[in-house]
C-alpha cells in the first residue's frame, strides 16, 4: 500500500515504483496517490494531490476531507493487511497513518521523511522512527540524523539525478512549442499547490506584462505540473504559452527560470540552470509560522541555497514577491551573462551533496528486500 498525497510525492513515488517493477513485475500496489503513480499501475483508492497545501492556515480548508480520507486509509489497512506500506512526504497525514500501520504489524517505509533533521528536533526525529521500519533518505545528512538516533536509514543518492533530463533537443522543443530559438526564453514555474497558484501565479503574470513592455523580444512559457494546474494557469496567463508535463524541457532550454521554492529548485540545479526562487503565504499564515517556528526557520528558502549555505540563487519570499521586484531581477540576470555563469558555477557545488546516480534502483532493492523479510 502507498500514500503519496502531494503532487511532488506522487511524482517521486512513481519513479520508485517503476524501478521496483523493473525488478519484480508481480508486486501489487494500491492506495493514495495521483496520476503519475496510476500510470505505473498503482490502483488508486483516492487522489488527494489537488488538495496539497502547506502553511499554517492554508491546510484548514481541506482538514475535514483529509481527516475522513485518513480514516478511510486506516480502514483499508485493516481490510487488506498489506505486506508493506510506503509513505512519501506529507507528514501531517502520513505519520498518523504509519503509526496505525505499525500497530497492525504492517511494515512501513518512509520515503522523503519529515525534515526533523533539517529544522526540527531530535525528539521529533524519534517520533518518526517510532512508526517506521526504514527510511529511504534523499540527502546524506538526513540518513545520518536518523541513524544517529538509532534508526534504519539509507542514502543511495538523490533520485533527481536519475530522473531529471530533457526529452527533446532545443531545436525540436522550440519548434514544437512555437517559440523563436533566436530570442531569449523565461520559464515560469508557479508550483502545483492551490495556494502557490493563488499567490504566485498572478504575480508572475503581472511581471510578464512588465517585461513584455520593457524587453519586447523576451519569450515566456508557463510549466503546468498537472492537468488541474494547466487549467488554472491557462485561465490566468493572458495568452502566454502553457505546457503540461514538459518541466525538464522548459528548464533545460530556457535562458532563465523563475520557480516556486521546493523540488523544482533542485531539479533546475541538476540541469545547472540559472534561476530565481520565489514563495508567498497568506500574511497571517506567514506570521503564525514565524511565531511558531521562530529561530528554527532556515536561513534560506531555496534548496540550493540551504544546502550550499549561501545565496547561490536569488530568492524572494513574502513581501519581496512583487511584479516590479521580480521583473528587475529578471532584467539584471538576462542582461548580465556573467551573473548567470557565476550562478552555474555555484550550482556545480551541489554535486557532492546529491551523491551518485543509481538511487532509484538501490532503493527499489531495499523495498523488495523488506517485502521478502530481509
N, C-alpha and C positions, 0 to 999 in steps of 0.2 A: 504494500500500500504506500502511496506517496501523498505528500501535502506540500504544494507549491502555490501559494495564494496570491503572489505578485507576478507581474509581467517578467521582471528580470529573473525571478526564481524559476518560473516556468521555462524560460529560455535556457538557463544553466542546466536545469534538471533534464531537459530534452536531450542535450548533448551527452550527458552522463548515461542516460538510458540507451542512446544509440550505441555507445561504447559497450554497455552491458550486453545488449542484444547481439552485438558482433561476436561476443564470447559465448553467450548462451541464449540462443533464439527462443528457447522454450519457456523462459521466465514470464509469468503473467504479472502485469502491472495494472493497478486501478487506483482511483482516488481523486483528490482535489488538485486540479492543475488547469492549464489553459490550452490554446490551440497548438502551441509548439509541441507539448507532450502528446496531445491527441494524434499529431502527425507521426509520432513514433510508436503508435499502437497502444497508448495508455487508455484504458476505459474510464472516461470521466464520470465521476459521481456528482461533481459540482465544479463550476468555474467561477472563482471569486476574483480573478485578476482585474476585472474592471472596477472592483471596489477597493483596490490597493491604495493606501494612503499612508503618509507619515505626518508627524507633528503632535501637538498636544490636544487641540480641539478638533482637527480635521477627521480623525477616526470616529468621532462620536456619531456622525451621520449614519455610519454603517454598523454601529455596535450591536443593535438588536439582531440584524441579519447575520452578523458574524457569530454571535453567541448561539443562534439557532443552528448555523452550519457546524459550529464546533460540537454541539450536542449530537447532530446527525453523524458527524465523523466518528465520535465516540461509539455510537450505536453500531456503526459499520465495523469498527474494530471488534466489538463484542460478537457480531454476527459472523464475521469472516475469519477472525483469528489469523491474520497473515503471518508468514514466516519472518517478515521484516517490514518495518516502517521507515521510510526515508522522508525526513522533513527538511525543508530548504528555507533558510532565512525566516522572516515573518514571526519573530519570537513571541509576540503577544498572543498569537493563535497557536503556534506550534509547540511552545513549551508546555502548556496545559495538555495538548494532545499527546505529546511524548510521555508526559507523566502518567496519563491514563493508560497508554500502551504498556508502559513498564509494569504497572500494577497487574495487567493481564498476562504478563510474562512474554510480551512481544518484544523482540529485539528492535533497537532504534539506532539509526544513523542520522546524525545532523550534518548536513552539507551547507556550508556557508553559515557557520554558527553565530550566535549573538556576540556582538563586539565588546563583550566584557573585558577582553584582553586589550582593547584599544582605549575605551573611555569609561569602562565600568570598574568593578571591584573584584577582588579575589572571592569574596563571599558570593557575588553574582555568578562568578565562574563555577563555583562548586555547585550552585543550584542547577546550572546547565548540565554538569557532569552527572548529577544525581538521576537524571532522566534519560541518559543516552548510554549506549554501549560503545560507540565510537564516533569521532568527529573527523570528517574529511575537510581539512583546512585549506584555504586558498592563499594563505600567507604563512611564511615560516614562523613569524613571531606569534601568530595565532596558535599554531600547533605547540610551540614551546610553552606558551602560557598555560594551556590546558594540560600539557604533560607535567609541568611543574606542580600542578595541583593534584597530580596522581591519576589523570585521565588517560584514555587511549585516543590519541590524535595523530593523524597522518598528514604530512605535507609532501606532495609529489610535484609541486609546481603549480602555477596559476593556470586554470583551464582556458583562460582567454588566449594564451599563447597557442593553443591548439585550434581555437575557434576563429580568431579574427583574421580574415583575409578577404580581399575583394574578389568578386566573381568575374568582373569584366575589366578589360583594358580601359584606359582613359578615353581613347578614341571611340570605342564602342559605347561606353557609358554616356558620353556627351551626345553622340549621335542619336541613341535611343531615347534620351531624355529631352531632346530638342534644345540643347544648350550649345553655345558657341565656344569651341575649345580655345579660341584666341582671347577670350575675356575671362577675368577672374571670377571665381565662384566662392560664395559663402554658404556653407552647410549649416542648417539650423536644426537643433535637436531639443525641442521643448519638453521632453520627458514623456512618460507613459501614465503617470498617476493623474487623477482628475484635478487635484489642486495644483499640480505643475502646469497643466493646460490652462487652468483658471488664472494663475498668477504670472506665468512666464510667457505664454503664447501671445497675449495682447501686447506685451512689451516688445517682443521680437517683431511682431507685425508692424508696430509703430516705428521701431528702429529701422526696419527695412524701408519704410516710407521716407525717412530722413535720408538714408543712404542712396536711395534711388534719385533723389533730388541733387545730392551733393557729389555723388560718384556715379554718373549715368551708365557707365559701362559695366558696373558690378552686377553679377547674376546671383540669384538666390534659389535655394531648394530646401524645402522642409522635409525632414525624415519622420515618418509615422511608424511607430513600433507595432501597432495592431490595427485591425480594421476599425475598431472603435476610435482610436486616435486619429486615423486617417479621416474619418467622417468629421470629427470635431475640428481638426486643423483646416480642412478644406472650407468649412463654414466661416472661419475667421481669417483665412490667409489672403483675402482680397486679390485673388487671381494668381498668387505666387505658386510655383510648382510644388506639388506634394507627392512624394514617392513612398510607397509602403514596402517594407521588407527589404530595403536596399541600403541599410545602415552603413555597411562597410564600404560599399562602392562610393556612397556620398562622402564618407570620411576620407577615403584614400584619394579621391580625385578633387576635393575642394582645396582651395588655397589656404583657407582658414575655416575653422568651425566654431560655432557657439553652442554650448550644450549645458543642460542641467547637470549639476554635480551628481556624482554617483558612478555607476558602472560605465557609462558612456565615456567618462574622462579617462578611465583605464583602457578602454577599447581604442580610443584615439591615441593614447600613449603607446600602445602596442604597434600602431601604424606610424609612430613618430610624427604625428600631425599637430601643427600649431593650433592652439585652441584658446577660447575664453570660456570660463566656467561661471555659471550663474545659478542662484537659487533664491526662492522667496516663499515665506509662510504668510499666513494672516498675521497682522501686527500683534494681536492678542496671543496667538499661539506662540509666536517667537518670544514674546515677553515671558510667558509661562515656562518655556523651555530654558531660557536663561536663568530664571529664578530657581528652577528645579535642579538643573544640572550644574549651574554655576561654573566653578573653576575647571570642571571636568570636560567642558566643551573644548574640542580640539582647536588648536591654534589656527588651522587651515580647514577649508571645507572640501576642496577638490582632492580626490585621492592621490594624484601625483604629487601634489604639494605636501600632503600629510606624510607620504612615505619618504619623500626627499627632504622633508623638514625645512622647506624653503618655498618661496613664492616662485616656483618654476613656471607656472602658467598664471595669467591674471584671473582673479576671481572676484565676482561682485555678488554680495549677499544682502538681502533685505532692502534697505533704503538705497543702496547703490544700484539696484536693478531698475534703472530708468532709461527710456529710449535714447536720450541725448548722451548720457554717460557711455552706454554701450556702443553707440554709433561712433563716438570719438575714439574709443579704443580700437574698434574695427579699422577705422581710417588710419590710425597710428601704425597698426601692425601691417596693414596691406601696403602702406607707403614706405615701410622700412623693412626690406627683406632681411637685413642683418638681425633685427629683433626676432624674426621668425626662425632664423637659423640658430640663434643662441638658444631659443626655446627647445628646438630639436635636440641640441647637444645636451641640455639638461635632462630631457626625457630618456636619453640613452642610459642615464644612470639608474633607471628602474630595472634594467635587465637582471642585475644580481638579486634584486628583491623578489622579482616574479618567478625566478627559478628557471627550470628547463621545460621544454616541450614534452609531451607524453603523459601529462597528468590524468587525462580522461581515461586512458587505458589502464593505468595503475590503480586509479580509484575504482574502476569497474571490477578489477581483480579483488579488491578489498570487499566490495559489496557481495560478490559471488562467494568469496570465502566465508563471510559471515552467514550467508544463506545456507551454506553447506556445513555450518557448525564449526568452522576452523577458528 
